[in-house]
Amino acid sequence: MTTFTTLSRQGLKAEARTWRAQQAAQGTQVTHGDALETVARRHGFRDWNAAAALLPESGPVPLAAGDRVTGRYLGYAFEGVLLAAGPEGAGLTRITVQFDQPINVTAGSPYAHIRRRVSAVLDEAGDSPARTGNGAPQMHLRRA
């Protein structure tokens, strides 16, 4: 089920343990503190203390019907409400979104194709595996 993977202190600690074990397997000993600092910097934080101060302790909560969401659909920004979210298998979630404002998905065409509600399959990051012609996800979704 899609949870929109967000950073948390627990997640960064687990990543630091994994990286430290990888370094040890290569013969490089790294302290736990150094591993935490390295992982925090990888994610754009000044240091571990800054990451720990800004991040929640635990991971994200799965999506549920009624959640306010925002994102991009076929390159067009939207805000809306999640009408349904359910498992699709292999770490994927099928969602249905009702847009607050309809989207005309045919820019440059004399024919309007208005979308008010769409369904999509999303991965853990909130991106659809399906891609547009330029390689971007057809939908990118996050909590509002």
N, C-alpha and C positions, 0 to 999 in steps of 0.2 A: 504494500500500500504506500502510495506516495506520501512522504512526510515533508518534502522540501528540505532536504538535508541542510541543516544550519549548523554552524559551529557551536560547540559547547566546551566547557572545561574538560568534561569527561572524554569527549571525542579527541581533543588535542592531547590529553594525557595518553590515551590509547595509541594515537599516532606516534607520540614520542617513544613509547615502549617498543613499538614495532620498528621504528627507525634505529633505536639503540640496539636492538637485537640484530638487525641487518648489519650494522657497523661492527658488532662483536663477531659476527660470522665471517666478516672480512678481515678480522684481526685488529680492528681499531676499537679501543676502549673509550667509551663516552660516558660521562656521569649523567645521572638522571636529570639534574639541573641544566646541564648543557643541552641535552636532548629537548627539554621543554623550551629553552630559549630558541633553539634552531627551528623547531616547529612553529613557534609563535611568529618568528620573523618570516617564515615561508608564507604565512597567511596574512602578512601585511602589518603585524603589530610591532611596536618598538621593541618589546621584550615580553617575557612571560607575565610579569606583573601587570602590564597594560592589558594583555589578553584576558587574564583572570579577572580583572576589574570590570571588563566590558561584556564578557560572555556569560550566558546562563550556565548553571551547574550541569544540567542534563540536556539531552537531545530534544528534538522537536516532537510535536504532537501530530498524529495523522490527520489528514484532511477529513472533513465531514460536511454533509449537506448543510447549507445555511452559512458557511464561511464566506466572508467577503474576500474576493480575490482581485488581482490586477495582473497585467501582463501584456503579451503581444500575440496576435493571431494573424498569420500570413503577413507579418510586418506592421500591422496596425495595432496601436495601443488600445487597451480596453480596461474597464473596471466592471465588475459584476458580482454575481452571487453564484456559489456552487450549488447546483441542484442535486447532483448525485456524485458519489465517489465510491468505487469498489475495485477489488483486486482483479487484475487482468492476467496475472501470472508472471513469473520470472522477474520480480521486482518492478512490475509495471502496474499502473492504476488507470482505469477508465473513468473519465470525469465528464460531466455535462455542466456547462456554464451558461447562465443567462446574462447577456450584456446589459448594462445600464442604458447605453445608447447604441442603437444598431450600427453595424459597420458595413460600409460598401467595400467589398473585397476586390473590386475590379477597377482600380484606378486606371485612367487613361482609356477606358472602354466606353463606347456610347451606351452600353447596356449595364444597368445597375444590378448587382447581386448582393442584396442586403442580408446580413446575418444578424439574427437576434439571439440565437441559441446555437451552441455548437457542442459536439462531443469530441473527445480526443483521448488518446492513450499517452500517458506521461511516464517518464522515468523518475528515479528518486530525486533528481535535481529540479524537477518541474518542467523538463523539456520533452517534447514529443520526439520519438525516434524518427518519425516521418519528417522529411526535409523539403524545403522549397527548392526552386531551381537554382538559387544562389547558395545552397547548402545550409541555410539557417533552419532551425527547427520551425515546423509549421505553427507550433504554439509553445510559448514560454509562459509559465504561470507561477505566481507566488501569492502568499497571503497579503491582503491589503493592510 
